[in-house]
């Protein structure tokens, strides 16, 4: 029995020494020291031996088991260190390489993207972006913009009142007056932002977005306004676009005009398949904004800040960002822009 224990010990030592990996070493441990291995079973069978053999056999088997366990531990540490070095060499990071780009986690909303495009056009023309409060004084929202006290827009059926003299701004035009109070002419600014009116249907929402513009200098004419808007129309709707001005009325401009752009979806109101154009309704023109020369009465409210209507002129314009986005992308219902339906929004990447 003792000879068999010595033989098993020699076999195990050779197998352990030859193990080339921690996995092979684990297999050797199971073979020689596992529950079904011969050496542990010899230890469990010592009680059945004659009394004179029990002591020497048990001692030899225990010594062999302990020696093998120590050898396995030592060899395991060697193999683990070797394998770690190999993994580190294989997984080495070249810190001089550029990092992996982060995955896209979102995209600009169609309205935000359209607003930025509009801003880029006018910034390229030398305009500066100005902003103001959305909760506005009646003075800036109506009075200083030449709105008569009986103007319908002042009614509580059209405008959200916070207090008798405080409203949610109905347009971004108040920023024009505030900007002129802070800076003498010349001034070239656009005013993007949210505005609020009591409307809600397919083409109106209680909250929407506008971009207005103001240019004040000496010798500014309606032709300058037309040229500016022509550049804008071509930048947004295509290089072949034309613009036309139609007489209109706004309290804060005189003369006032509605501005149309030639339809980008048809030729003379007819689509390539011979149908009446659904965008321009067959007219070949699309209304995009209102504009005009700044009324001298508006300058009267900022005369003390250098805006003498006898010495300077200016033009102003205003457009709805939603309308521009709908026209460019064929959105049929304004409310789609606010429904947060991912299926809709993902179409505009």
MIKOL-198804 format. One record per residue (C-alpha): residue number from 1; residue in one letter; x, y, z. Coordinates in pm, whole numbers, plus 50000, padded with zeros to 5 digits. Layout:
BEGIN
   num   residuo      xx      yy      zz
   NUM         a       X       Y       Z
...
END
This chain:
BEGIN
   num   residuo      xx      yy      zz
     1         x   50000   50000   50000
     2         x   50281   50239   50088
     3         x   50449   50162   49757
     4         x   50126   50250   49572
     5         x   50107   50581   49756
     6         x   50463   50664   49650
     7         x   50385   50568   49293
     8         x   50075   50791   49287
     9         x   50279   51077   49432
    10         x   50543   51048   49159
    11         x   50278   51040   48883
    12         x   50098   51341   49027
    13         x   50420   51543   49064
    14         x   50510   51477   48703
    15         x   50163   51573   48582
    16         x   50160   51890   48794
    17         x   50503   51997   48672
    18         x   50397   51940   48311
    19         x   50073   52143   48342
    20         x   50094   52431   48093
    21         x   49789   52625   48209
    22         x   49576   52681   48514
    23         x   49303   52477   48348
    24         x   49539   52180   48298
    25         x   49655   52218   48659
    26         x   49295   52206   48782
    27         x   49238   51887   48584
    28         x   49548   51734   48748
    29         x   49419   51832   49093
    30         x   49087   51662   49027
    31         x   49262   51351   48892
    32         x   49485   51302   49196
    33         x   49312   51482   49484
    34         x   48947   51494   49379
    35         x   48670   51312   49566
    36         x   48692   51010   49334
    37         x   49071   51008   49310
    38         x   49268   50703   49429
    39         x   49479   50876   49696
    40         x   49186   51023   49894
    41         x   49011   50686   49871
    42         x   49320   50518   50016
    43         x   49301   50753   50314
    44         x   48935   50676   50364
    45         x   49018   50299   50353
    46         x   49290   50311   50621
    47         x   49042   50208   50891
    48         x   48993   49872   50717
    49         x   49362   49781   50722
    50         x   49524   49558   50984
    51         x   49620   49758   51296
    52         x   49992   49735   51227
    53         x   49949   49894   50876
    54         x   49712   50175   50968
    55         x   49970   50415   51113
    56         x   50237   50397   50844
    57         x   49984   50393   50559
    58         x   49783   50687   50694
    59         x   50099   50887   50756
    60         x   50234   50822   50409
    61         x   49903   50907   50242
    62         x   49866   51235   50439
    63         x   50220   51341   50363
    64         x   50169   51268   49995
    65         x   49840   51463   49986
    66         x   49991   51765   50165
    67         x   50298   51765   49937
    68         x   50080   51757   49628
    69         x   49860   52040   49758
    70         x   50168   52258   49818
    71         x   50302   52179   49474
    72         x   49967   52262   49313
    73         x   49951   52596   49496
    74         x   50303   52689   49393
    75         x   50255   52581   49032
    76         x   49918   52762   49023
    77         x   50076   53091   49121
    78         x   50339   53055   48850
    79         x   50083   52975   48581
    80         x   49846   53254   48690
    81         x   50125   53512   48675
    82         x   50230   53387   48331
    83         x   49877   53400   48196
    84         x   49826   53751   48337
    85         x   50139   53873   48160
    86         x   50014   53721   47835
    87         x   49674   53889   47869
    88         x   49831   54224   47947
    89         x   50054   54196   47642
    90         x   49760   54104   47421
    91         x   49525   54366   47567
    92         x   49778   54647   47570
    93         x   49621   54985   47485
    94         x   49802   55216   47248
    95         x   49743   55549   47424
    96         x   49854   55736   47112
    97         x   49549   55614   46918
    98         x   49237   55836   46911
    99         x   48957   55730   47141
   100         x   48647   55555   47017
   101         x   48371   55806   46936
   102         x   48080   55810   47175
   103         x   47760   55667   47033
   104         x   47497   55919   46936
   105         x   47257   55962   47226
   106         x   47008   56192   47056
   107         x   46952   56454   46790
   108         x   46828   56808   46762
   109         x   46453   56852   46752
   110         x   46330   56972   46414
   111         x   46238   57312   46558
   112         x   46577   57358   46723
   113         x   46757   57258   46404
   114         x   46545   57498   46197
   115         x   46603   57782   46442
   116         x   46979   57732   46425
   117         x   46974   57728   46046
   118         x   46782   58056   46041
   119         x   47021   58210   46293
   120         x   47321   58100   46087
   121         x   47183   58274   45778
   122         x   47137   58610   45950
   123         x   47456   58590   46156
   124         x   47632   58543   45825
   125         x   47480   58874   45713
   126         x   47616   59055   46019
   127         x   47314   59034   46250
   128         x   47356   58966   46621
   129         x   47130   58731   46821
   130         x   46943   58905   47104
   131         x   46703   58759   47360
   132         x   46457   58895   47614
   133         x   46204   58786   47879
   134         x   45907   58567   47788
   135         x   45699   58724   48066
   136         x   45680   59080   47943
   137         x   45544   59418   48041
   138         x   45246   59548   47844
   139         x   45454   59857   47773
   140         x   45715   59663   47574
   141         x   45473   59412   47423
   142         x   45216   59667   47299
   143         x   45264   60035   47393
   144         x   45621   60087   47270
   145         x   45536   59897   46952
   146         x   45266   60146   46852
   147         x   44965   59924   46933
   148         x   44654   60129   46980
   149         x   44478   60082   47314
   150         x   44184   59929   47125
   151         x   44396   59685   46922
   152         x   44236   59335   46929
   153         x   44564   59171   47030
   154         x   44536   59341   47369
   155         x   44216   59150   47446
   156         x   44221   58872   47703
   157         x   44073   58643   47439
   158         x   44394   58678   47235
   159         x   44666   58722   47497
   160         x   44766   58546   47821
   161         x   44770   58805   48101
   162         x   44976   58742   48414
   163         x   44868   59076   48563
   164         x   44697   59386   48431
   165         x   45029   59517   48299
   166         x   45216   59187   48255
   167         x   45162   58934   47974
   168         x   45320   58629   47819
   169         x   45478   58795   47517
   170         x   45280   58754   47198
   171         x   45584   58810   46973
   172         x   45957   58865   47016
   173         x   45921   59228   46904
   174         x   45959   59362   47263
   175         x   46325   59263   47238
   176         x   46361   59523   46962
   177         x   46269   59806   47199
   178         x   46480   59666   47483
   179         x   46780   59630   47252
   180         x   46746   59985   47121
   181         x   46734   60112   47481
   182         x   47070   59944   47540
   183         x   47247   60037   47216
   184         x   47240   60343   46991
   185         x   47220   60293   46615
   186         x   47335   60131   46399
   187         x   47184   59806   46519
   188         x   47135   59475   46336
   189         x   46978   59202   46547
   190         x   46754   58896   46525
   191         x   46535   58786   46815
   192         x   46448   58415   46832
   193         x   46235   58267   47109
   194         x   45906   58134   47241
   195         x   45586   58334   47222
   196         x   45232   58271   47345
   197         x   44884   58329   47205
   198         x   44540   58186   47271
   199         x   44524   57969   46957
   200         x   44506   57592   46916
   201         x   44438   57405   46590
   202         x   44624   57234   46302
   203         x   44825   57547   46225
   204         x   44835   57719   46567
   205         x   44946   57624   46917
   206         x   44928   57829   47240
   207         x   45308   57830   47251
   208         x   45519   57859   46937
   209         x   45849   58006   46819
   210         x   45941   58315   46623
   211         x   46248   58479   46477
   212         x   46221   58853   46431
   213         x   46480   59087   46289
   214         x   46561   59456   46318
   215         x   46804   59668   46117
   216         x   46841   60038   46195
   217         x   47093   60266   46027
   218         x   47108   60568   45801
   219         x   46974   60529   45447
   220         x   46808   60191   45509
   221         x   46538   60131   45249
   222         x   46271   59879   45156
   223         x   46508   59752   44889
   224         x   46755   59655   45164
   225         x   46476   59459   45333
   226         x   46390   59283   45008
   227         x   46753   59192   44940
   228         x   46799   59059   45293
   229         x   46489   58842   45273
   230         x   46581   58719   44924
   231         x   46915   58597   45059
   232         x   46734   58428   45349
   233         x   46479   58259   45120
   234         x   46748   58122   44892
   235         x   46957   57996   45183
   236         x   46662   57812   45337
   237         x   46449   57710   45038
   238         x   46697   57690   44749
   239         x   46903   57911   44521
   240         x   46628   57948   44257
   241         x   46381   58113   44493
   242         x   46232   58457   44435
   243         x   46050   58681   44680
   244         x   45765   58925   44636
   245         x   45630   59189   44871
   246         x   45256   59252   44911
   247         x   45112   59556   45090
   248         x   44981   59480   45438
   249         x   44936   59644   45779
   250         x   45123   59600   46105
   251         x   45108   59854   46391
   252         x   45484   59886   46425
   253         x   45588   59915   46057
   254         x   45496   60165   45784
   255         x   45485   60071   45507
   256         x   45416   59707   45592
   257         x   45439   59405   45364
   258         x   45367   59035   45356
   259         x   45656   58841   45205
   260         x   45606   58544   44972
   261         x   45866   58304   44837
   262         x   45831   58129   44504
   263         x   45715   57771   44557
   264         x   45992   57514   44571
   265         x   45757   57222   44504
   266         x   45617   57314   44163
   267         x   45640   57528   43851
   268         x   45368   57790   43817
   269         x   45150   57601   44065
   270         x   45173   57263   43890
   271         x   45375   56970   44025
   272         x   45592   56752   43796
   273         x   45310   56493   43778
   274         x   45067   56755   43650
   275         x   44875   56804   43973
   276         x   44781   57125   44153
   277         x   45056   57194   44403
   278         x   44935   57113   44759
   279         x   45188   57348   44921
   280         x   45118   57673   44737
   281         x   44758   57574   44646
   282         x   44838   57635   44280
   283         x   44941   58001   44328
   284         x   45317   57938   44280
   285         x   45384   58155   44589
   286         x   45408   58073   44962
   287         x   45363   58331   45235
   288         x   45651   58304   45482
   289         x   45662   58619   45696
   290         x   45557   58976   45763
   291         x   45787   59277   45745
   292         x   45813   59649   45681
   293         x   45992   59973   45756
   294         x   45994   60060   46126
   295         x   45718   60310   46205
   296         x   45863   60646   46321
   297         x   45629   60627   46621
   298         x   45828   60328   46748
   299         x   46149   60529   46728
   300         x   45971   60795   46932
   301         x   45979   60564   47235
   302         x   46359   60533   47213
   303         x   46442   60880   47084
   304         x   46640   60954   47400
   305         x   46866   60658   47319
   306         x   46979   60802   46986
   307         x   46692   60692   46759
   308         x   46581   61018   46605
   309         x   46326   60928   46332
   310         x   46440   61232   46135
   311         x   46792   61090   46104
   312         x   46763   60711   46090
   313         x   46549   60447   45923
   314         x   46510   60077   45976
   315         x   46329   59763   45874
   316         x   46184   59478   46078
   317         x   46056   59131   45995
   318         x   45915   58834   46178
   319         x   45853   58469   46095
   320         x   45727   58156   46268
   321         x   45992   57886   46303
   322         x   45722   57619   46297
   323         x   45594   57748   45962
   324         x   45941   57742   45808
   325         x   45999   57387   45936
   326         x   45660   57268   45809
   327         x   45716   57416   45465
   328         x   46065   57276   45426
   329         x   45978   56925   45542
   330         x   45615   56887   45437
   331         x   45474   56854   45790
   332         x   45094   56860   45755
   333         x   44996   56931   46115
   334         x   45173   57173   46351
   335         x   45083   56959   46651
   336         x   45310   56679   46526
   337         x   45603   56897   46629
   338         x   45490   56878   46992
   339         x   45355   56522   47023
   340         x   45702   56377   47099
   341         x   45632   56080   46874
   342         x   45972   55922   46812
   343         x   45851   55774   46482
   344         x   45793   56128   46355
   345         x   46096   56297   46508
   346         x   46346   56034   46387
   347         x   46270   56125   46027
   348         x   46467   56448   46071
   349         x   46823   56350   46156
END
